Amino acid sequence: MPTRAPPHLAAAAASPSSPTCSRPFGPSLSARSPSPPTSAATTTPPPHLASAAAAAAAAAAPYRSPPSDCYPPPRAAAASFSSTTPTTPSPLPVAAAAVAVCFPGSLEKKAMFYKALQWTKKRGGRLHESGLGKLRLAELPDPLDTTPKEDLSELFTPLSDKEEREVDTLLYNRNHSDKVIVIHEPSNIEITNEKFQCLRPRGWLNDEVINLYIELLKEREEREHNRFLKCHFFNTFFYKKLTCGIAGYDYQSVRRWTTFKRLGYGLIECEKIFVPVHRNVHWCLVVINMKDKTLQYLDSLGGLGHDVLKVLTRYIVDELKDKSNLEVDPSSWVVVSESLPLQQNGWDCGMFMLKYIDFHSRGIKPSFSQEHMMYFRNRTAKEIMTLRAD
């Protein structure tokens, strides 16, 4: 007796075999109201169907090419991701997907990106054998629960129709590229039309947009200090300056950045310190927890960053000695790791980094996924336009 195919397999067989993109590239793609992460169950196909599908996919892979103008990238180009059941794969499979399938731009940019990933893996894959490199490692017991306990609704509040129109007008206008559209007077940061447009889909976030958003997070904490942790936010130039010396480390070059006269507080008073790190063509983040004496390297491509952690451990030792007259044993600081939401393309690392900061400054674990990135781009654009982070 012939076996009838299940409805979902019959539908798949009836659909066109070649990948298509039914959504246009442009402002209509903005994610109006993404849902906060939920613990939705996934359906697992029977073993015999799964193995057959895998064999067919492997045979067809060399001949299949996803459409270049499709956003988000086809599901075949990247592993499906659930923010409620996060995983941390090796950087190389993600790099392969990002470079070979999803990465926009010239071949030169692709080569730079892949080279940076290889460099990150090589440098971050082991600790140096001397002195400060001997950091103690600890694994956190799966800090991202499958069901978030916090109310995350305010982190995914949809933009109003008016806000959507205003964001689209600025992101997709044809005004002169060097026209200044936003000035943040306390930091003297100006955002031109050209700089602002990095928040379009597939755009690489630049220093100006990242640093202005960090300034808005600072102001948010000062404005609502009862709701947010006491944090210090370094800008994107701090780590570059710290590592500009001949030996790759120069504390004196950044010593005056954290004087009490300049900040009004000492780093020892903070719960968390955020350090953006730019690795050639990739944004990462280090979170220094002063209360627990721990460091975290948050990389949306799954890198380890032991060389960066070594530098920043040395910085904390020098900073506490200089500002608080404390002798600190670097081996007393623990490097912790946790499961993270990971990017599934080659252009969202900057946005992932900003949301890592946003979530951690609230005292909650990052609970989002790749599918939220377009919404976060538009929300960030709105908050920069209004010079207020919510």
Order of alpha helices (4+ residues) and beta strands (2+ residues): alpha-alpha-alpha-alpha-beta-alpha-beta-beta-alpha-alpha-beta-alpha-alpha-beta-beta-beta-alpha-beta-alpha-alpha
